[in-house]
Amino acid sequence: MDPVEKFAAWLRHLHREAKKPSYTEIVRRIRLADPTASVVVSTISETLNGKRLPRWTTVEPIARVLGGPAAVEECLRRWKQADAARTPTATQSDTAPTPDSPAPGPETESAVAGSGTSHSSIAPGGGGEAADPDQGAREDEAPVHAPRRKPTLVWVVGTVTALGVAAAAWGAVTLIDDRNQTPTGGPTAGTPRFESGSYETVLTVNKKSWASPDGNVRIRVPGASTSDGPTLFVTTPSVSCPQTTVAIGDALVVPEASGSSWTRITTLKVWAQDTPNGEPFDMYVQLQVDQGTGRAPEGQECAS
């Protein structure tokens, strides 16, 4: 079975276990938990029907609404398998030379060297996984293939003349892969790079979320107490940290699955806006967010 379809079949099972809520209802629940979420009905339909494999940040809230934190952990494992299973296929077809490429004979070498012509490594109708026809119009999916008319691998031909005999030196230029960064669970070329730094932010409880400058860490505060501290919901490329209460002065440490980077979130202050006559009020949380690489520091772990 196609890896994307296999992943979609598991999501459909999760959907049935959740009493099959409508796609509109799923979107409503996602936005109730996170008003900034951008998941739409068409995305859910195409994901559950195996038409495409979206980014993890798109899949995660769907799994959370249908099955809770336990389903998110299993979903991440299956998502990684589906994403990894399709990657070698695309890479193999990209690196194979085209059947129509001329053999490196003396005449061909001289012509190529003189004209500077480059050949794409992907021939029309060549092997590899078939792409979704609507795939190019969707901004939240990592494309499997580069555009047909845009060469992704350039062979540089150089001609060296020695004693009247031409010899060709072929060097492959690194394949430029413009796929969206996705969590792979290991320090591979596709793993998002964390930028070390320290930041402070003030969030209004149950309103907008905060994202780190490199876009890898996202924090939302669904609740807070001036005595117990805020409840934090944190997502990174490879970790989804469920709602965890972090007391004032304490720190939540979220290491990446690869072990190469980490995020530490410290609660600095929690306060409420004064309002007359018992009217509804907002609560605010001041956080310090530190990002680093290497071994993670000591601190509170995500709630299980």
C-alpha positions in Angstrom: 0.0 0.0 0.0 1.2 3.5 -0.8 2.7 5.1 2.4 0.5 8.1 2.2 -2.6 6.0 1.7 -1.6 3.8 4.6 -1.3 6.8 6.9 -4.7 8.1 5.6 -6.3 4.7 6.4 -5.1 5.0 10.0 -6.5 8.6 10.3 -9.8 7.3 9.0 -9.8 4.6 11.7 -9.1 7.3 14.3 -12.0 9.4 12.8 -14.4 6.4 13.2 -13.2 5.8 16.7 -14.1 9.5 17.5 -17.7 8.9 16.3 -17.0 10.4 12.9 -17.4 14.1 13.5 -18.0 16.2 10.4 -15.0 18.0 8.9 -16.6 21.3 9.7 -16.9 20.2 13.4 -13.2 19.1 13.4 -12.2 22.6 12.2 -14.4 24.2 14.8 -12.8 22.2 17.6 -9.3 22.9 16.3 -9.9 26.7 16.2 -11.6 26.5 19.6 -8.3 25.2 21.0 -6.1 27.4 18.9 -7.8 30.5 17.3 -4.7 31.0 15.1 -4.9 27.6 13.5 -5.2 27.6 9.6 -6.6 24.1 9.0 -9.6 24.1 6.6 -12.2 21.5 5.6 -10.5 20.8 2.3 -7.2 20.0 4.0 -8.9 17.5 6.3 -10.8 15.8 3.4 -7.6 15.4 1.3 -5.6 14.2 4.2 -8.1 11.5 5.3 -8.6 10.4 1.7 -4.9 9.9 1.1 -4.6 12.6 -1.6 -1.6 14.2 0.0 0.6 14.2 3.1 0.6 17.7 4.7 3.2 19.1 7.1 3.2 17.8 10.7 2.0 21.2 12.0 -1.1 20.7 9.9 -1.7 17.0 10.9 -1.0 17.4 14.6 -4.2 19.4 15.5 -6.4 17.0 13.5 -5.0 14.0 15.5 -5.3 15.9 18.8 -9.0 16.7 18.2 -9.8 13.1 17.1 -7.8 11.2 19.7 -6.2 13.4 22.3 -2.5 13.4 23.3 -2.1 9.6 23.0 -3.2 9.8 19.4 -0.8 12.6 18.7 2.2 10.5 19.7 1.1 7.6 17.6 0.3 9.9 14.7 3.7 11.5 14.7 5.3 8.0 14.5 3.2 7.0 11.6 3.6 10.4 9.9 7.4 10.1 10.0 7.2 6.6 8.5 5.0 7.9 5.6 7.2 10.9 5.0 10.4 8.8 5.1 9.0 6.1 2.9 8.3 8.4 0.0 11.6 10.4 0.3 14.0 7.7 -1.1 11.8 7.2 -4.2 12.0 10.9 -5.1 15.7 11.0 -4.4 16.5 7.9 -6.6 14.6 9.3 -9.6 16.2 12.7 -9.1 19.8 11.4 -9.1 19.4 9.0 -12.1 20.6 10.4 -15.5 18.0 10.8 -18.2 17.7 8.0 -20.8 18.0 10.6 -23.5 21.3 12.0 -22.3 24.1 11.5 -24.9 26.9 9.1 -24.1 30.1 10.9 -23.1 32.0 10.5 -26.4 34.5 13.0 -27.7 32.1 14.6 -30.1 29.4 14.9 -27.5 31.8 16.3 -24.9 33.1 19.0 -27.3 29.5 20.0 -28.2 28.4 20.2 -24.6 31.5 22.0 -23.5 31.1 24.5 -26.3 27.4 25.2 -25.9 27.3 25.0 -22.1 24.0 22.9 -22.3 22.8 21.3 -19.1 20.5 18.3 -18.8 17.8 17.7 -16.3 18.0 14.5 -14.3 14.2 13.9 -14.6 12.9 12.8 -18.0 9.3 13.2 -19.0 7.4 10.1 -18.1 10.4 8.8 -16.0 10.1 6.6 -12.9 9.3 7.7 -9.4 6.2 8.5 -7.4 3.4 10.2 -9.2 2.6 13.6 -7.9 -0.9 14.9 -7.1 -2.1 17.1 -10.0 -3.3 19.7 -7.5 -0.2 19.5 -5.5 1.5 22.7 -6.8 -1.4 24.9 -5.6 -1.2 23.8 -2.1 1.1 25.7 0.1 1.0 23.4 3.2 2.4 20.3 1.4 6.0 19.4 0.8 6.3 18.7 -3.0 7.7 15.2 -3.9 9.2 16.4 -7.2 10.7 19.6 -8.5 8.8 21.3 -11.3 9.1 19.5 -14.7 10.5 22.4 -16.6 13.0 23.5 -13.9 16.2 21.3 -13.9 17.1 20.1 -10.3 20.4 18.5 -11.1 23.0 20.0 -13.3 25.9 18.0 -14.8 29.0 20.1 -15.3 31.1 18.9 -18.2 34.7 19.9 -18.5 37.0 18.8 -21.3 40.7 18.2 -20.7 43.0 17.8 -23.7 46.1 15.7 -23.1 48.2 14.4 -26.0 45.4 15.1 -28.4 43.0 12.8 -26.5 39.8 14.3 -25.0 38.7 13.2 -21.6 35.5 14.3 -19.7 35.3 15.1 -16.0 31.8 14.9 -14.7 30.9 16.5 -11.4 27.5 16.5 -9.9 26.3 19.7 -8.3 24.4 19.2 -5.1 20.8 18.6 -5.6 18.8 21.6 -4.3 15.8 20.3 -2.5 13.2 23.0 -1.8 10.9 20.7 0.2 9.4 22.1 3.4 11.3 21.3 6.5 9.7 18.3 8.3 10.5 16.5 11.5 12.5 13.3 10.8 13.5 12.3 14.3 17.3 12.6 13.5 19.9 15.2 12.6 19.5 14.9 8.8 19.7 17.5 6.1 16.0 18.1 6.3 16.0 18.8 10.0 15.1 22.4 10.8 18.0 24.3 12.3 17.5 25.9 15.6 18.9 29.3 16.2 20.2 29.7 19.8 18.9 32.7 21.6 17.0 34.1 24.6 13.6 35.9 24.3 11.0 37.4 26.6 7.3 37.6 25.7 4.0 38.5 27.3 1.0 36.4 26.3 -2.7 37.0 27.0 -4.3 33.8 28.3 -6.3 31.9 25.7 -5.6 34.3 22.9 -2.7 34.7 20.4 0.2 32.3 20.5 4.0 33.2 20.3 6.4 31.8 17.7 10.2 31.9 17.9 12.1 34.0 15.3 13.3 30.8 13.5 9.7 29.6 13.4 10.5 26.3 15.1 8.8 26.8 18.5 5.2 27.8 19.1 3.7 28.5 22.5 0.1 29.1 23.5 -1.4 29.7 27.0 -4.9 28.1 27.3 -5.1 28.9 31.1 -3.3 30.4 34.0 -3.5 31.0 37.8 -1.7 33.6 39.8 -1.0 30.9 42.4 -0.2 27.8 40.3 1.2 29.5 37.2 0.2 29.2 33.5 -0.7 26.1 31.5 1.5 26.0 28.4 0.9 24.2 25.1 4.2 23.9 23.1 4.8 22.5 19.6 8.2 22.1 17.8 9.1 20.3 14.6 9.3 16.9 16.3 7.6 17.3 19.7 4.0 18.2 20.7 4.0 19.0 24.4 0.5 18.7 25.9 -0.9 21.3 28.3 1.6 21.5 31.2 1.4 23.8 34.2 4.6 25.6 34.9 4.8 27.4 38.3 6.3 30.9 38.6 10.1 30.5 38.7 10.0 27.0 37.2 11.1 26.0 33.7 9.7 23.6 31.2 12.4 21.9 29.0 11.4 20.5 25.6 14.3 18.6 23.9 14.0 17.7 20.2 13.6 14.1 19.3 17.0 14.1 17.6 18.7 15.3 20.8 20.5 18.0 18.9 18.6 21.0 20.3 16.2 22.1 23.0 13.8 24.8 24.2 13.4 26.0 27.8 10.4 28.1 28.9 10.5 29.8 32.3 7.5 31.5 33.9 8.5 34.9 35.1 5.1 36.5 36.1 1.3 36.0 36.1 -1.1 38.8 36.7 -4.7 39.8 36.0 -6.1 43.1 34.7 -8.0 45.1 37.3 -11.7 45.6 36.2 -14.5 47.3 38.2 -17.7 45.6 39.3 -16.5 42.0 38.6 -16.5 42.4 34.9 -14.6 39.8 32.7 -10.9 40.4 32.7 -7.8 39.2 30.9 -4.9 37.4 32.4 -1.3 37.9 31.3 1.8 35.7 31.5 5.4 36.8 31.1 7.7 34.1 29.8 11.4 33.7 29.1 12.2 31.4 26.2 15.7 30.0 25.7 16.8 28.0 22.6 20.0 26.0 22.5 21.8 23.1 20.9 23.5 20.1 22.4 22.6 18.5 25.7 19.3 19.8 27.2 19.5 21.6 30.6 17.6 20.4 33.7 14.0 21.3 34.1 10.4 20.2 34.2 9.3 17.7 31.5 6.2 17.8 29.3 3.1 16.3 30.9 2.3 12.8 29.8 
